[in-house]
Amino acid sequence: MDDLYDEFGNFIGEPEEDSQEEDGNTFDGAQYLDDDEGDAQSAGGAGDELMDVDEEGPSNAVVLHEDKQYYPSAQQTYGPDVETLVQEEDTQTLQQPIVAPIEQKKFTIEEEDLPPVYFDRAFLSDLVNFPAQVRNVALCGHLHHGKTSFLDTLVQQTHDTSKLLHGKHGRAREEQLRYTDTHILERERGLSIKASPMSLVLPGTKGKSHLLNIIDTPGHVNFADEVAASLRLVDGVVLVVDVVEGVQTTTELVIKHAILAGLPLVLLINKMDRLILELKLPPTDAYFKLKHVVEEVNTAIENAVPGRGEKFRVSPERGNVCFSCSSMDWCFTLPSFSKMYAESYPNAQFNSHEFSRRLWGDIFFNPRSRKFTRKAVEERAKRSFVHFVLEPIYKLYSHTISESPQDLNKTLQSLGVFLKPTQLKSNAKDLLRMVCEQFFGPASGFVDMIVDHVPSPVEGAKQKLDNYYTGPLDSQTTKAMLECDSDGPLVVHVTKLFNTQDAQGFTSFGRVMSGTVRPGDKVRVLGENYSIDDEEDMVNATIEQVWIAESRYNVPTSGVPAGNFVLLGGVDGSIVKTATIVAPKLPEDEDTYIFKPISHFFESVFKVAVEPINPSELPKMLDGLRKINKSYPLITTKVEESGEHVVLGTGELYMDCVLHDLRKLYAQMEVKISDPVTRFCETIVDQSAIKCYALTPNKKNKLTFVAEPLDEGIAEDIETGRVSIRDPVRKVGKFFEDNYGYDLLASRNIWAFGPDDRGPNILQNDTLPSDIDPKLLRGVRDGIRQGFAWGTREGPLCEEPIRNAKFKLTDVELASEAIFRGGGQIIPTARRACYSSFLMAGPRLMEPVYACTMLGPASAVSSLYTVLARRRGHVLSDAPVPGTPLYSVKGLIPVIDSFGFETDLRIHTQGAVTLSLVFDRWNIVPGDPLDRSVVLRPLEPASAQATARDFVLKTRRRKGLSEDVGVGKFLEADLLRQLKETGMLDGGAS
């Protein structure tokens, strides 16, 4: 039995017999081969029979198990034309379909079809052709001051929303009513995140209809970039202010930005019912509260442009202040309220316009003599606004809330308000809304205010071109834009991109400046970096669709003429933030120019690094980041030297929304997020101790630099665009001569701002023509500029941008042969010389600081002091808000210490406060970042004077840089040796 298995344990089987018997004949192949010839021939006959192949019989070929076909394949059974899917068993659960249905993902709330409206859409498409009847405005204001809900009032006036609101009450009704909140996060969080456009046909008090193109902007201060993008397109701003809270952070920012851009303001004082129902102020006190709010706005206007505020002043008697209550769907201006009196008393012959002028200010009505006087003559005399406006509203509210249905019905009928018996039994809020809706009527007073105080697109075009157009103002194209010529050359200014419903693509939102934009038009899309000298940022495209944007739905149209907002499909491919879309050819072959990129209210300083959980999904995440970059105007995405992908935003809520969109909408994947950090800047506080020189690698050229701090205010002037390096040399020189006392030679020799055209650093040529050949110097000028830009983009301390420094080129030694002074020699040398002069000039680290504004009860003020003090912050002022039980506290807090600050404060105050954090300034971090005597221990907070050193070392570690930095790394060996010998540098500085 041992022979049955081989040495490896494989079964061999029973041994066969020595001879193979078949039909009594023995056949041995080996023997056959060795036989003689005669035997071979006879055996050959037998061999031929054996070798015959029976083609029809079964094959004896060895077929492997996996190749055996026991059953016919599906293709053999059903034929080659039928697509067959074979599903292996046990790979899917029963709940999972074998062939999954195609899912259309939806990330925005949209109407299924065009909703019914109370105006004719053909009338809307006709009105766009008459720019004089069009008004472009933005609704701006602070968080929860009622912008979106006021726009809902206008939507309900123009749209049949009964289907949307049918059977919905309370929160469900309010969610449906926020018509312009279409993003899923806006629904969940109850605040606007994106700017949303609506085009509505609204009648004024005289019955004349106008087309109002309104942009509803977010109120949270983190999303002020959306406001800046919206203000670029509009001709006027409707400032919405909560009557109780008054002027808040976002309100101040909007006022400043609008005034500096030359946009007229109209004021909408909202939530008037809070004076009656919440604060329970008597009518006389309510008047003083309203007056205070108006004065607050005017003070903010005056602060924005000292001495020139009168032009923009708002006041009810001017007709540019509107009073409203968006939750009860009513609003009025003094002219529209006096018109209601005129309609209520048709027999009384009086001039409603003159009457409206007497309804505000220190004008008293004397009931007995029925006359207006500047001082109260009679005992029962009251201010006219209190007597004619506030008291009737107070009485309307008190009667509606307190009377029984039967008594209320009689009272309302005497006022011309008719309600059904079932409506009279509604709850107090719904009843008030129905009564006010009938009593005040449509928002015609608001429309009149817009028409009278906001210029039409024809009148507003000049402001847009003067402020933002980079081309000459005397060309044919410019003339067409000034006249809003619908037959002129096509020019569209795009400032916003909206994602499609499935978040796979984008549509471009902008304003038609000239011509008419139509589907199928061939156009040129010019990016922000386009110029006549550098036409790289230009793409040819075809406009696929043209819509009028209405937030929840878009109205397709055959064309949109100049002066209107437009939504374009098919041209977003090359647009990142803003773009100028022009016709393929301009009249008389004129050069093409763009509109300037948007200048935002503040910078992005909140920073996180992202990476995919699964490394193979990196391309997917990068595509998501590209889409994020398009969707949010102020977001910045970049790759650090260490390879990490960094996202820069404005604050915690902003970054939360960005990362939500990255995960859920655009990349649709999970990503890892680093702890939040902040941007830093590097600066100097002294002049360079010595002239620092650097030799080129070939030792044939020598550049000498000195660094010194910039005068206070120059960095801000450069960043805000008050002076541009692209201006003629004389103009730049004149600016520095007049404002900062530069001498003529110094001001004319400013070579560059760095790291870019609006960078807060200056490169100045301080060499004398007698010392260096100007022709040779011009040859290396570009190389020195590039080295300066490179150096100021990544400073020597921790590769963060340099700020507030002036680098003076004091001496140059150049090789006479051009080949020895090329860019490869000059650029890195200029950078090294900048670094060494910077490090010899008292280098310091700068950090961004938030201005924080808290609004809450008096009991919460002490908590703010406590929490701020723990985070290196301090309070600047605290004061009560007049007419309310609230306190307003203002302070400063470093951005790096602000993470979780809002949550911390709300825990301390039981959620009683609202907080606004907005980037305010750059402050120098205490301590010397190069002080090696500082000892930093793990898990222990650094002392106050060690903060800068702590930040530098940790930032270098995070970026994967060497542990420390010293000036010796950038100085020439000879200079370093001399400095050590004289004792200016210690041994460790190298």
Stockholm file with secondary structure:
# STOCKHOLM 1.0

chainA/1-990         MDDLYDEFGNFIGEPEEDSQEEDGNTFDGAQYLDDDEGDAQSAGGAGDELMDVDEEGPSNAVVLHEDKQYYPSAQQTYGPDVETLVQEEDTQTLQQPIVAPIEQKKFTIEEEDLPPVYFDRAFLSDLVNFPAQVRNVALCGHLHHGKTSFLDTLVQQTHDTSKLLHGKHGRAREEQLRYTDTHILERERGLSIKASPMSLVLPGTKGKSHLLNIIDTPGHVNFADEVAASLRLVDGVVLVVDVVEGVQTTTELVIKHAILAGLPLVLLINKMDRLILELKLPPTDAYFKLKHVVEEVNTAIENAVPGRGEKFRVSPERGNVCFSCSSMDWCFTLPSFSKMYAESYPNAQFNSHEFSRRLWGDIFFNPRSRKFTRKAVEERAKRSFVHFVLEPIYKLYSHTISESPQDLNKTLQSLGVFLKPTQLKSNAKDLLRMVCEQFFGPASGFVDMIVDHVPSPVEGAKQKLDNYYTGPLDSQTTKAMLECDSDGPLVVHVTKLFNTQDAQGFTSFGRVMSGTVRPGDKVRVLGENYSIDDEEDMVNATIEQVWIAESRYNVPTSGVPAGNFVLLGGVDGSIVKTATIVAPKLPEDEDTYIFKPISHFFESVFKVAVEPINPSELPKMLDGLRKINKSYPLITTKVEESGEHVVLGTGELYMDCVLHDLRKLYAQMEVKISDPVTRFCETIVDQSAIKCYALTPNKKNKLTFVAEPLDEGIAEDIETGRVSIRDPVRKVGKFFEDNYGYDLLASRNIWAFGPDDRGPNILQNDTLPSDIDPKLLRGVRDGIRQGFAWGTREGPLCEEPIRNAKFKLTDVELASEAIFRGGGQIIPTARRACYSSFLMAGPRLMEPVYACTMLGPASAVSSLYTVLARRRGHVLSDAPVPGTPLYSVKGLIPVIDSFGFETDLRIHTQGAVTLSLVFDRWNIVPGDPLDRSVVLRPLEPASAQATARDFVLKTRRRKGLSEDVGVGKFLEADLLRQLKETGMLDGGAS
#=GR chainA/1-990 SS CGGGBCTTSCBCCSCCCSSCEETTEECCHHHHHHSCHHHHHHHHHHHHHHHCCCSSSCCCSCCCGGGCCSSCCHHHHHCTTSCCCCCCTTSSCTTSCSSCCCCCCCCBCCCSSCCCBSSCHHHHHHHTTCGGGEEEEEEEESTTSSHHHHHHHHHHHHBCCHHHHTTCCHHHHHHHHCTTCCBHHHHHHTSCCSCEEEEEEEECTTSCEEEEEEEECCCSGGGHHHHHHHHTTCSEEEEEEETTTCSCHHHHHHHHHHHHHTCCEEEEEECTHHHHHTSCCCHHHHHHHHHHHHHHHHHHHHHHSTTCGGGGCCCGGGTCEEEEEGGGTEEECHHHHHHHHHHHCTTSCCCHHHHHHTSSSSCEEETTTTEEESSCCSTTCEEHHIIIIIHHHHHHHHHHHHSCHHHHHHHHHHTTCCCCHHHHTSCHHHHHHHHHHHHHCSSHHHHHHHHHHSCCHHHHHHHHHHHHBCSCTTSHHHHHHHTTCTTSCCEEEEEEEEECTTSSSEEEEEEEEESEECTTCEEEEECTTCCSSCCCSEEEEECCEEEEECSSCEEECSCEETTSEEEEESCCTTCSSCEEEECSSCGGGCCCCCBCCCCCSSCCCEEEEEEESSGGGHHHHHHHHHHHHHHSTTCEEEECTTSCEEEEESSHHHHHHHHHHIIIIISCSCEEECCCEECCEEEESSCCSSCEEEECTTSSCEEEEEEEECCTTHHHHHHHTSSCTTSCHHHHHHHHHHHHCCCHHHHHTEEEEESSTTCSEEEEECCCTTTSCHHHHHHHHHHHHHHHHHHHHSCTTTSCCBCSEEEEEEEEECCSSGGGGSHHHHHHHHHHHHHHHHHTSCEEEEEEEEEEEEEEEGGGHHHHHHHHHHTTCEEEEEEECTTSSEEEEEEEEEGGGCTTHHHHHHHHTTTCCEEEEEEEEEEECSSCTTCTTCCCCTTSCCCGGGHHHHHHHHHHHHTTCCSCCCGGGTSCHHHHHHHHHHTSSCGGGC
#=GC SS_cons         CGGGBCTTSCBCCSCCCSSCEETTEECCHHHHHHSCHHHHHHHHHHHHHHHCCCSSSCCCSCCCGGGCCSSCCHHHHHCTTSCCCCCCTTSSCTTSCSSCCCCCCCCBCCCSSCCCBSSCHHHHHHHTTCGGGEEEEEEEESTTSSHHHHHHHHHHHHBCCHHHHTTCCHHHHHHHHCTTCCBHHHHHHTSCCSCEEEEEEEECTTSCEEEEEEEECCCSGGGHHHHHHHHTTCSEEEEEEETTTCSCHHHHHHHHHHHHHTCCEEEEEECTHHHHHTSCCCHHHHHHHHHHHHHHHHHHHHHHSTTCGGGGCCCGGGTCEEEEEGGGTEEECHHHHHHHHHHHCTTSCCCHHHHHHTSSSSCEEETTTTEEESSCCSTTCEEHHIIIIIHHHHHHHHHHHHSCHHHHHHHHHHTTCCCCHHHHTSCHHHHHHHHHHHHHCSSHHHHHHHHHHSCCHHHHHHHHHHHHBCSCTTSHHHHHHHTTCTTSCCEEEEEEEEECTTSSSEEEEEEEEESEECTTCEEEEECTTCCSSCCCSEEEEECCEEEEECSSCEEECSCEETTSEEEEESCCTTCSSCEEEECSSCGGGCCCCCBCCCCCSSCCCEEEEEEESSGGGHHHHHHHHHHHHHHSTTCEEEECTTSCEEEEESSHHHHHHHHHHIIIIISCSCEEECCCEECCEEEESSCCSSCEEEECTTSSCEEEEEEEECCTTHHHHHHHTSSCTTSCHHHHHHHHHHHHCCCHHHHHTEEEEESSTTCSEEEEECCCTTTSCHHHHHHHHHHHHHHHHHHHHSCTTTSCCBCSEEEEEEEEECCSSGGGGSHHHHHHHHHHHHHHHHHTSCEEEEEEEEEEEEEEEGGGHHHHHHHHHHTTCEEEEEEECTTSSEEEEEEEEEGGGCTTHHHHHHHHTTTCCEEEEEEEEEEECSSCTTCTTCCCCTTSCCCGGGHHHHHHHHHHHHTTCCSCCCGGGTSCHHHHHHHHHHTSSCGGGC
//
